[in-house]
Structure formats: structure tokens, C-alpha cells
Amino acid sequence: MENIIHQSMVRRWWSALVKIINQIDYRMKTSYKRIIEFSRASGDYLKKFPKETKLKYALEKVRERCEPLFNTYNKKLSEIDLKHAKEDTDGCVLFTESSLGVRTYKFSKEGLVAKDAEIEEYFTDPENAEIEPFICTSLPKDLHESWLTPFEGFVLQSLSKEDVGLGSVEQTPTRPISKAKVKALSQKPV
């Protein structure tokens, strides 16, 4: 009886600790490329596995946090487009406008190359975006390693493959995750 009470107290204590840790404002700097990869992969995962799990909750929570970042990214793309758009002799920006009111800027060859280079740099810079992860504390038993890379840092603790000794994700894309790796990935960052 005493052992059951002790286990119950430990479970309640652990649950309270996890809630407190999830409320700490821990932000991760990352690239928009990683955010888009996470968003696509999490959308695919949620379609394939609609069952209610803690991972599903964590994915939905972080996806909500991605939305304002997409708006910021789109505004920056518009600024880059305008910066490199072609101008006429009077300095007016050249563009066409669709029936829906969407502007499409015209670019010179040099302007287009410069625009694409600036967008690529902005897209891949790991310091441009900041998001608060929601580390999942319990992973489904049938979760495969193919989901680790896009979810790492967002809903799974960031770990090197050597930390858990399982080798490359690419080598074993359909292998279930070991119990040791599940435990390591679902721990909060220190």
C-alpha cells in the first residue's frame, strides 16, 4: 500500500514538473527552411496518425507557433522582391497586377539573380527565426526514425546520433525507435 502511494506521489510530482518546464520561455533559433520542413512533416504525420497522443498535441502546439513566423517570412520576401524590382527611367517600380490585386514585380536578369541569392540566404540562415519548442514527454511506441530529423528541436529533444548509439537515421528509415532513444528524446533541455 505504501509503495502505491509513493508511486502516485512521484507521478503527480513528475507531471507537475513537466508542466512547469513546458511553461519556461525557451526559444530556439533556427532557419525558415527547418520551420517549413517541420511544418510539412508534422502535417504529414498528423494525417497518417490521427490518434490522440502527446506527440500529436505537441505537434499541433508548435504548428500554431509557426503561423506568425510564416507571416513574417512572407513580408520579408515582399521586401526583397521590391528591393530588387526593375525600375523605369523615372525610378518607378515596374509590375503587373492581377485581377485579384496581386502585384508581380518585373526584374532584370541581375536583379533576379540578386533577389534569388538574398532569398536563399534568408531562408537558410539559422539565426533568422526564433520559435518556442514544446518537447513531447511521451512518444508513441510505433514512431519510426524517419520522423526524428524534422521533429528534432521542435517536439523532440535535440540529440546527436552518437548520444544514443543508434547510427544514422538515413540507414534505418523504418526501424522503430529503441526505448533508450525514446527516453533520451523526450527529456527536456537542460
N, C-alpha and C positions, 0 to 999 in steps of 0.2 A: 504494500500500500504506500509506504513511504517513498519507494522508488518511482511509482506512478506520479505522485505529487511532485517529486523533484523533476521528472521529465516534463511535466506540464508547465512548471515554472520556467524551465530552461527554454521551452518552445515559445512561451509568451515573451520572455526576455529577448530571445533572438528575433522574434517578429517585431518587437518594439525597436530594437537596434537597427534592423533593416529599414524600417520606416524613417527613422532619424537620419540614417546615412543617405537615403534617397532624397531627403529634403535639403541636404547640403548643396550649396551652389557650386558645383564642379563643372566647369566648362572645358570643352575640348576644342582645340584649334585643329582645323582640317581644311581640305580643299573642297571646292564645289563639286569637283569630279567625284570624290568619295561620297559626298552627300547624295548626289544623283544616283550613284551605284547602289548605295544603301536603300534609297527610296524605291528604285526599280526592284531590287532583290527582295525587299520586305513586302512589296506589293505582290510579287510572285508567290512568296511564301504564304502570305495570308489567303491568297486564292486557293492554293493547293491544300492548305491545312487550316480550315476554318474553325477547328475545335478550340474551345476556350482554354487557354493555358496562360501561364505567367509570361511566357515568351511572346505570345500574341498581344497581351496587354502592353508589354514593354515596347514592342514594335509599333503599335498604334500610337503610344505616347510620344515616341521620338519622331514618328512621321508627322504628328501635329506640330512639333517643334521645328520641322523642316520648312513648313509653309511660308513663314515670314522670310526665310533665307532665300527661297525661290523668287519672291518679290524683289528683294534686294539685288539678287543676281540679274534679273531681267532689267531692272533700272540701270544697272552698270552696263549691260550690253547696249542699251539705248544710248547711253552717254558715249560709249566707244564708237558706235555707229555714227553719231552726229559729229564726233571729233574728226573722223576720217572721211566724212562725206565730201563729195565733189562740190565745188562752188563755181558759180558763173563769174563773169568778169566784174560784176558789181559786188561780189562777196556773198551772194545769196546761195543758200544750200539748195542743191538740186534733188528733187524727189518726185515720186509719183504717189498718188493717193487712190486707194481702192474705194469702191462704193460703200464699204463699211467704215471708212475714215482711217484706215491703217496706212501709215506712211512707209514707203520703201525708198530708202536713200540710194542715190547713184554714186558710184565710186570709180575713181581712176584705177588703173592697174596697180600703181604704187600704193594708193590709199587702201585698196582691198587687201593687199599683202600685209600692210602695216596693221590694219584692223584685225585680220585673222591672227597675226602674231600676238597682238595685245590681248585678244580674247583667250587664246590658248594659255598665255602666261597667267592671266587672271583665273582661269578655270582650274589650273593645276597647282597654283601656289598654296602650300599647306598652311599658310597664315591668314588667308583671306576670310575664312568663315569660322564662326565660333558657335558651338551647339552644346547643350547640356545633355549628356547621355542619361539613360535610365538602365542601369545594369540589372539584368534579369537574375534572380536568385535561385531559380529552378528551371532546368531545361528539360524538354521532352526527351524521353528515352530513345526515341527513334530519330532524333536530329542527326543529320549527316554532316560530315566535314565540309561539304561543298557550300554550306551556308556560313561557315565561320568567317571567311575573309570579308564579305560585305557587311557582316554584322559586328565585327570586332571594333571595339571602342564605342559603338553606339548603344548596343544592348548586351554585349559580351565584354568581359574584362580583356584588355589588350595583353597578349602574351606572345612571346616568341615560341616557335615550334619546339625549340630545344627545352623550354621550361617544363614541358610535359612529356617530352621524349617520344613524339609520335611521327616525326618526319613531316614531309610536305603534304599539304592539302591536295595539290595537283596530282600526286601519286595515288591517292586513295579517295576519289571523289564520292564514292557511295558507301564508304565504311562508317558504321555508327561510331559515335564518339565514346571513348572509354570513360569509365566512372571517374578516373583521376583527372581527365581533361575537363569533364563537366564541372567537377568541384572547383578546379582552378579558374575556369572561365566565368563561373557565376559568383566569384568573390568580388567585393567592392575594391576599387583602387585604394591604395594606401597613401 
